[in-house]
C-alpha cells in the first residue's frame, strides 16, 4: 500500500558515516566506541559477561 525507504544495519551505518555535519560527530564517535567494545567482547567473552552483569545490577538498583 505504501512505499517506504528501508535500510539494514550496515546500510544505516554507512549513511551515518557519510553525514558531513559537525552535529553528527558525537553520534559517530559513540558508534565507533560501541563497535570497539563489541569487537573486544568477541575476542574475550569474559568482557561481555562482565558487561551483562553490570547492566543487570544497574537495572536492579533503579
Secondary structure by P-SEA (a helix, b strand, c coil): cbbbbbbcaaaaaaaaaacccccaaaaaaaaaaaaaaaaaaaacaaaaaaaaaaaaaaaaac
